[in-house]
Amino acid sequence: MRRGTLQDQADRERDDERYLALLGDRVRSARSRCGMTRKILSAQSSVSERYLAQLESGRGNVSIILLRQIAAAMNLALSELVHDGPDRPVELSLILEQLADLGSDDLAELHRDLRQRYTPETENSDRVALIGLRGAGKSTLGRALAKRLDLPFVQLNKEIEEAAGMGQDEIFDLLGQTAFRRLERQCLEQVIETHPRAVIETGGGLVAEAGTYERLLSSCHTIWLQASPEEHMARVAAQGDQRPMAGNREAMDDLRRILIGRENLYRKADATLDTTDRTIDACLEDLIAMVPDGNGNAA
């Protein structure tokens, strides 16, 4: 355990060094594109030349406030400097500039157009993915739907646990959320590859990972199972899980905040079914009506 901890620390330090070097290169390149000397940038950002020199050499552990000042002096969005990974292509930067002035409705329409243009029309015809928070009825209705349609029922979180060789809580505790989300994407790809026809139950947080969620949207007919916060909480408690409430007097407020924060993401689904105060049979009939057949017609 001790050796593993030291190795993890060494890996983090190397990753920090890599990122600081990337950040320094990005600041230096941006300054060059702006035609600014280090002295001019120093004067306009109120950051010393010495500090800028350290930053550009990859040795400056810059504060976010100072970096914000540096970005503003070069008329750049802070995100252009701090994002991890390779620099964006010029075309993407120009597209993002165009998108910045669009309203939410226009962006939603553009997103739909892009999905239709770049996603094969037949790719998602026979996969149904249920999204939503725990307690909305994904497991119960997913099994029932799969049985009625004679399709395999796949629980993505179970696939993740099997791949990791441990339970979901252990994955988060021992490996962290980043590792869980990486496994989630890998397992989704595996499910898509091996199940051309299936009903897939996803975890509630999958929608927060843009790449994974986009893959789901483009590969499955997605349905958001929605419920009131009170019903979400009551159903989880009825399953014998008291963890959401344990030692947390603000559990309901937290749940409401999560629902509000993810609502726009959940609404990207192809259809929405509210299961609040409804029987399983009634919900199932409505759910079946939302599932397209292979020709795009309601089942």
Buried (B, 14 or more C-beta within 10 A) or exposed (E): EEEEEEEEEEEEEEEEEEBBBBBBBBBBEBBEEBEBEBEBBBEBBEBEBEBBBBBBEBEBEBEEEBBBBBBEBBEBBBEBBBBEEEBBEEEEEEEEEEEEEEEEEEEBEEEEEEBEEEBEEEEBBBBBBBBBBBBBBBBBBBBBBBEBBEBEBBBBBEBBBEBBEBEBEEBEEEBEEEEBBBBBBBBBEBBBEEBEBBBBBBBBBBBBBEEBBBBBBBBBBBBBBBBBBEBBBEBBBEEEEEEBBEEEEEBBEEBBEBBEEBEEBBEBBBBBBBBBEBEEEEBBEBBBEBBBEEEEEEE
